[in-house]
Amino acid sequence: MAGVLDAGPCACVSHQSSAVLWALPGFPPAEVHVSRSRTTTSRISRVAVVHDSRYFPPHHRAEVEGIPVTSAARTVFDLAGCLHPQRAERALDNALARKLVALELLRRVAIELFEHGRKGSALMRRLLEDRGAGYIPPASGLEARFYSVLVAAGLELPERQVDLGGDTWVGRVDYYYRRLRLIVEIDSALHHTSRLDAEADARRDAALQAAGFRVLRITEEQLRERPWEVVALVRAALQVPVA
């Protein structure tokens, strides 16, 4: 709030600092970034990095915990102009997965900013073109990493976050190859290492297998330390003929 007040009228928290307030993963508190309209004031802030914007309409602003902040959609666009493309893409997917912004709203805000030549426009245009109707973002960084590994290896890409079961619903799976009835689950070290976790996973796998699905589990260690092993496992599973 000190940064907002010091930057002058109508300023608000933005960029990486806005990501912190919106609770997007991967953005620890650091120096304060603030945006303001270029027409309000030109004074130098003593406590924040100030971004002067030629286009900063009221609907690009919001409030989190009583602090003026750029809207989630504007925040995602601003991050595309200052972060590595892969990190900006992950921020976009996290915002979608956490329902901070809808894809259609993000498109509308992006179109406005494209017209004003905002930095990050080229990257945001590509990211939005890759996310068509019905797009479901990966639920975690590990799932996004798995998808990237498949793309790099040139492997067939599965559906994401699919509800499955037999006569009754069994659960939502991370990835699904429909033509092979093959499920791929990504097991994080945090949620899939205890005895109770292992027992719950085994019961879930048994229910899915009883319903006619195959299940392939990929661990966080494999994905982070041995991606070539992940590629080999998926490639082998994809080569099993359909019954």
HUZIKA-V507404 format. One record per backbone hydrogen bond with DSSP energy under -0.5 kcal/mol. CO is the residue of the C=O (numbers start at 1). NH is the residue of the N-H. Records with the same first field share a line. If there is no record, write none. Layout:
CO = NH + NH
This chain:
1 = 5
2 = 6
3 = 7
4 = 8
5 = 8
8 = 11
12 = 35
13 = 70
14 = 17 + 18
15 = 19
16 = 20
17 = 21
18 = 22
19 = 24
20 = 23
24 = 27
32 = 49
33 = 14
34 = 51
35 = 12
36 = 53
37 = 40 + 41
48 = 50
49 = 34
50 = 52
51 = 36
53 = 38
57 = 60
58 = 61
60 = 71
62 = 69
64 = 67
67 = 64
68 = 13
69 = 62
71 = 75
72 = 76
73 = 77
74 = 78
75 = 79
76 = 80
77 = 81
78 = 81
79 = 82 + 83
84 = 87 + 88
85 = 89
86 = 90
87 = 91
88 = 92
89 = 93
90 = 94
91 = 95
92 = 96
93 = 97
94 = 98
95 = 100 + 101
96 = 99
102 = 106
103 = 107
104 = 108
105 = 109
106 = 110
107 = 111
108 = 112
109 = 113
110 = 114
111 = 115
112 = 116
113 = 116 + 118
114 = 117
118 = 121
120 = 124
121 = 125
122 = 126
123 = 127
124 = 128
125 = 129
126 = 130
128 = 131
130 = 132
132 = 135
135 = 137
140 = 144
141 = 145
142 = 146
143 = 147
144 = 148
145 = 149
146 = 150
147 = 151
148 = 152
149 = 153
150 = 154 + 155
151 = 154
159 = 176
162 = 173
164 = 170 + 171
168 = 166
171 = 164
173 = 162
174 = 161
175 = 184
176 = 159 + 178
177 = 180 + 181 + 182
178 = 181
181 = 183 + 214
182 = 177
183 = 216
184 = 175
185 = 187 + 218
186 = 188
187 = 220
188 = 192
194 = 198
195 = 199
196 = 200
197 = 201
198 = 202
199 = 203
200 = 204
201 = 205
202 = 206
203 = 207
204 = 208
205 = 209
206 = 210
207 = 211
208 = 213
209 = 212
214 = 183
216 = 185
218 = 187
219 = 223
220 = 224
221 = 225 + 226
222 = 226
226 = 229 + 230
227 = 231
228 = 232
229 = 233
230 = 234
231 = 235
232 = 236
233 = 237
234 = 238
235 = 239
236 = 239
237 = 240
